Structures are given as C-alpha cells and as structure tokens.
Amino acid sequence: MEIYCIGLFVNNMEKMVNFYRDIIGFETDWNGEPNVEFKAGNCRLIMFGRNDFENMVSKKFKKLLIKKQ
C-alpha cells in the first residue's frame, strides 16, 4: 500500500507551516490561506485550519487527544 496524500486539522497554521517548511524541509508556496499543501517527493501533506474547515462545512469534528507519558 502506498500513501500519496494525508490531511490534518491544525489549530495554529503558522506554527505548523514554520515547522514542516523550515525544520522538516517540505516544499510549499503557502502565503496565509486557511489551508496549506506541502510536497515531499510523491506525497502531499494538506493541513486545514480546524475552525476554518468546520465553518466551511458547517460541521464539528472530534479532536484527537494524545496523552504525554
């Protein structure tokens, strides 16, 4: 199985863009839109601002909480 695209909801788009672009090295031409697309080889990583996406589709989504150990 190959994965070509992954989508994530994020709460702080600017922080996520800075991390994935500047630290990880993914390519993007993001300039402040409500969503961002990164490219890494044959894979795309798409991030949606949680509130923007929920407002656009008029639906709320459950948040996945990961507990630190």
N, C-alpha and C positions, 0 to 999 in steps of 0.2 A: 504494500500500500504506500502511496506517495501523497504527501500533503502539499498543496500548491498555494493555499490561502488560509489565513487564520484571522478572525475578527475578535476584538476585545472591546469592552466598555471600560472607559477610564474616567476618573474624577478630575485629574489635573493634566490636561493635554500638553501644556507647555513643558511640564516636568518630564512627561513620558517621551516627548519629541527630543528633548535635550539628551535624555539617557540613550535612547535607541539610535539616534543620529550621531551624537558626539562621542559616546562611550563605546557602544557596540559597533558602530560604523555602518548601519543600514543607510541606504540612499533614500532621499525624499526631497520633494520640492514644496513642502508644506509652507504656507505663509499665513497661518492663522485661521484657516477654515475650521468648522466644527468637527471634521474628521481628517484623518491623515493616512496616507498609504506609504508604506516602506517597501523597498525591494531589497532582497538578499538572494542573489542567484536566481533560481527558478521559483522562489517562494515570495509571496506577498504577505505582509502583516498590515492589517487595517485596524485602526483604532477609531472608535466613536466616542465623543463626549457623552457620558451617560445621560445627563439631563437633556441635552440637545436631541439625542436619539429618542428618548422616551417621549418628549414633547412632539417630535415629528410623527411618531406612530401612535400617539395617544394611548400608550400602554406603559405600565411599570413592570420592571423585571427584578427578580430576586438578586440580591448581592451575594456573591460567594465570599465567605469569610474564611480566611486561613489563619489558624491559631499558631502563634510563635511558641516554640517549645523552649 
